[in-house]
Amino acid sequence: MKCSACGLPFPRRAGVWDFLPPDRQADLATFLDQYTRVRYAEGRGELTAEGLRRLPWPDPDDPLAWQWYIRATSFEHLLDAVMPLIGQRSLSAIDLGAGTGWLSYRLALEGHVPLAVDLSVDARDGLAAARAFDGVLATPFSRMRAEFDRLPLSNGAADLVVFNASLHYSSDYAVTLAEALRVLVPGGRVVIMDSPIYHDRRAGEAMVAARRADFLTRFGFRSDALRSREFVTYADLGQLGRDLGLRWREFAPPYGWRWALRRGWRRARTGRESARFAILLAEHEAPA
């Protein structure tokens, strides 16, 4: 494809349309290198094609099984409690922060038409890994490398935008959400899943500081090249609602007593609030 305005070409490699211009690729190179190094060190990128197709329900002995338990519970609650409010028809859905495309795959199996968007095109942990799903689906879903704040889509292109454990990578929530609203049809919805939410901003800031110090010790860098916010507060949501005309609904997935115990233990150990991982549904309130 070529840009009709400037003629810049956008290639398709390994099944992924690359809409990240060369200057932005250079700007984001450090972030993507560090991100991939951390993900590999955590044990990601090791699943076979069959393993990817089982997500978000990995083998019990998977080293990240606990994290996937949270993701699976969120996904099940999305299907059971949230999607019925959006509608049962086939939805065009943009999966922002798609990673390997597991959520897009699951949405496709439910009869929706997803578009997987991410910055990483890594063959093991990024969009190129989504080839594992192509032979299973009658119509493979599309994959696109692009930034959240610069989606190469026309106005009103989708019914649903899902921030898939990804909104906290934004450096400016108002800009990112405004772009999501631009590509939605009138009456479209935004879903935010698996981003850390706090009442107390200081608790979120302490979490970020501890995380960066840990990364500096383990990897030699703080993993802050993207200047992402890394958490959301309820005050943020209130302000975004007022500024962008959003009405929020919050859903609490049933993570169970082990999750509650872990949160309580963490709060006792650190002396600060533990993050919530609710599902947020945003509806755009058109101006009167």
Secondary structure, 3 states (H helix, E strand, C coil): CECCCCCCECCEECCEEECCCHHHHHHHHHHHHHHHHHHHHCCCCCCCHHHHHHCCCCCCCCCCHHHHHHHHHHHHHHHHHHHHHHCCCCCEEEEECCCCCHHHHHHHHCCCEEEEEECCCCCCCCHHHHHHHCCCCCCCCEEEECECCECCCCCCCEEEEEEECCHHHCCCHHHHHHHHHHCEEEEEEEEEECCCEECCHHHHHHHHHHHHHHHHHHHCCCCCCCCCCCCEEHHHHHHHHHHHCEEEEEECCCCCHHHHHHHHHHHHHHCCCCCECCEEEEEECCCC
